[in-house]
């Protein structure tokens, strides 16, 4: 059974279609990676799935309900997005930023969220952002801000988490931490959809992939079945071969 069903989503700027009739299913409790060359429409597609980017047409279904038709606050209790370079110039602490993730769960007048404090602390810890809780967000590095923004999204307690280049700004150790967080979320039933520029990372960790080219879906399905050497050559213009990681034993996509 699919968790998220994207149906014929199109995003236009003037006469140009940045995303053109995109359709795919993201498996429940799975990690789906959206991959493609630069400018293929990955980030725009993610923003359209959340409703932040207005789609000219199409639907995004969860349990048969069109998320794009829901009021913004109601949708924010279900779907969270961590953008690639999202930040703020306001003098907020890391904890203040994470607290904003609880806004959809508060009453319209504020308050009514008795578990907020514990949820915020848990989100900070899970994202590895506890050390930045009292820091001014504007003083943090790109990787540190990335962790705070992830904690904010986790504080929303979403059923669907969208990540735009989640390993951007992160060093190698932090990238491994991020993939561990993603896997712990999917193990808990959260559906994760991420735009990923690193094809090897997507191949190593994603349960399914959506390959986007020129704003359209070139292929989608289980990772090992979909990322064939022929497809990678056609879409990315590089040679690739599946092998095994000698350290983990997991499938490894060698690119040359």
Secondary structure as GFF3:
##gff-version 3
##sequence-region A 1 256
A	DSSP	beta_strand	2	13	.	.	.	ID=ss1
A	DSSP	beta_strand	16	27	.	.	.	ID=ss2
A	DSSP	beta_strand	31	35	.	.	.	ID=ss3
A	DSSP	alpha_helix	42	50	.	.	.	ID=ss4
A	DSSP	beta_strand	57	62	.	.	.	ID=ss5
A	DSSP	beta_strand	65	66	.	.	.	ID=ss6
A	DSSP	three_ten_helix	67	69	.	.	.	ID=ss7
A	DSSP	alpha_helix	72	76	.	.	.	ID=ss8
A	DSSP	beta_strand	79	82	.	.	.	ID=ss9
A	DSSP	alpha_helix	94	99	.	.	.	ID=ss10
A	DSSP	three_ten_helix	100	105	.	.	.	ID=ss11
A	DSSP	alpha_helix	116	126	.	.	.	ID=ss12
A	DSSP	three_ten_helix	130	132	.	.	.	ID=ss13
A	DSSP	three_ten_helix	137	139	.	.	.	ID=ss14
A	DSSP	alpha_helix	142	155	.	.	.	ID=ss15
A	DSSP	beta_strand	160	164	.	.	.	ID=ss16
A	DSSP	alpha_helix	172	187	.	.	.	ID=ss17
A	DSSP	beta_strand	191	195	.	.	.	ID=ss18
A	DSSP	alpha_helix	199	205	.	.	.	ID=ss19
A	DSSP	beta_strand	208	213	.	.	.	ID=ss20
A	DSSP	beta_strand	216	222	.	.	.	ID=ss21
A	DSSP	alpha_helix	223	226	.	.	.	ID=ss22
A	DSSP	alpha_helix	229	236	.	.	.	ID=ss23
A	DSSP	beta_strand	240	244	.	.	.	ID=ss24
A	DSSP	beta_strand	251	255	.	.	.	ID=ss25
###
